Amino acid sequence: MSTTHGRKPWLMAAAGLVAMVVLYGLWRLVFATGTVQSTNDAFVSADYTLVAPKVAGFIDDVLVQDNQYVKAGQLLARIDPQDYQTEVRAAQASVATAQAQLTNAVAMLERQRSLIEQAKATVDADLAQVEFAEHELQRYRHLAGQGAGTLQNLQQAKNRSQTARAHLAQHKAALEAARQQTQVLAAQSTAAEASVQHAQALQARAELELSYTQLVAPFDGVIGRRSVRLGAYVKPGDSVLAVVPLAEAYVVANFLEHQLTHMRAGQRVTIKVDSFPGETLEGSIDSIAPATGVTFSAIAPDNATGNFTKVVQRIPVKIVLDPGQEQARNLRVGMSVNASIDTASLHDEQVSAR
């Protein structure tokens, strides 16, 4: 009897423990699994760039192959530069001509300023001569009034005074004309300087267009969609190849509306790629799209009709991969994946942090 009574507490404890395990399992099955939202409507994406020329011409050289890895700034293809080199040389000649004209205009302006200084000196000398002639005329008038001077000397003094005044007037007019000519030459110098700037701008544009004959990689990536061929004629805006930054690939998963209830940026994501069976990648939610997938389609749905049928919509969710995952290097844009988001992960981390 005592042995039976001694075993009962242990049996009850074991039964209780088993019950707790069963209840926990049921809780995980019913509730915990509800925090994980999954979809197979997901794929690998990347912000690739279509490389297009900015100038027209014939392809002179193609330096990359299909699916080749390239570095940022690497030369991909080149347009025949001869026409654009000619434009640069013509622009350089125009700059040289404009600069010569500016140099000549500046020299003429400086020479004119020297002439003005000379004209001023002449006018100053004329003023002194007029003043001397006036004093002399007054002296001879005084002498003539006292009978000590001759009329001939008085007349000669008058002539010298008139001549001095005439010279002064002539040289003042010449000085004014020189000043006006300075304004004309200054305007010509300004125009010549503007011509130099215009020619330099044309040269800069010609050099820029010459640089556009070289098509370079905008960033590190892999060449795709290469349509450029040696000798082909291309024009601005023609897409000749794509550069895909596979190192920055991410996942776009389209979840049903009701699956987004508890989704937040930063929540953990488990990714299974169809091409890599049995392997998983880890990541986190980067952002949730502001609209459904069909909102930005070419023909958006019009639900304001009498034939409305409710269709559950899908919202794109951007998922970024954790760095340092070896298998992530093998991802390719467009690959199908399965994404599972633990909507409780961010909440659990916040609680544990507290």
C-alpha positions, 0 to 999 in steps of 0.5 A: 500500500505504501509503495502504491501511495508513494508512486502516485505523486510521481505518476501524477507529475509525469501525467501533468508534464505529458499534458503540458507538452501536449498542450504546448504542441497544440498551442504551437499548432493552432496559434504559433503557426498562425504567426508565420505567413508564407507564399510561393508567389515570390521571385528574385529581383534586382535594380538593374540598369539598361545601358543606352547611348547618349549620342548616335553613331556606329559601334566601333568596339564591343568589349564585353560578352554575355553574362560577364561580370563587370566593375563600375566604370568599366568600358563596355562598348565604344561608338566610333569617335571620329566625328566627335573628335572633329567637332572637338577640334573645330570647337578648340579652333573657335575658342582660339579665334575668340581668344585672339579677338579678345586679346586684340580688343583688350589691346585696342582698349588699352591703347585707347586709354593711353591715347586719352592720357595723351589727349588730356596732357595736350589739353592741359598744355593748351590750357596753360597756353591759353592762360599765357596768351590771355595774360600777354593780351592783357599786358599789351592792352594795358601798354596800348592804353598808356601809349607805350605799346604798338597796335601791331603788338596788341593785334599779334597778342590777340591772334595768339590768344585766339589761336590758343583757344582754338587749339584748346577747343580742338583738343578738347573735342579730340579728348571727348571723341577718344573717351567715346571711342573707349566706350565702343572698344569696351563694348567690343571687349565685352562682346569678345569675352562673351564670344570666348565663353560661348566658344568654350561652352561649345568646346565643353559640349563637344568634349562631353559628347565625345566622352559619351561615345564610351559606354561604361558600367554604372555599377558592379554587376553582370551583363545581360540582354546584350544586343549591341553588335560591332558595326551596328548603328545606335542612337540616343535612348536605344537599349544596348545591354543591361547591367544587373547588380546580383550582389544586391539582389532581393526578393519580392513576395506577393502576400494576400491582404489578410496576411499583412495584418501583423507584418512589419519592416524588420521581421525575419524571413526564411526563403527557399529557392526552387533552384536550391532544393533543401537549402534556405536563405535568411533575410528580413522585411525591408518594406511593404509596397504602398499599393497592390500589384495591379494598381500600377498596371497599364490597365488598372481595374475599375471596380465602380461597375455593376459587375463587381466581384471581390477578388483578394488582392496581393501586396508586394513585400520587399525582402532583403537577404542577410549578408555573408550567405554563400548561396546568395551569390548564385541567385538570378533575377526572376528565380521563383522562391517560397518566402515565410515570414515570422510575424512574431519575430520582431515582437519577440525580439523587442520583448527580450530586449526589454 
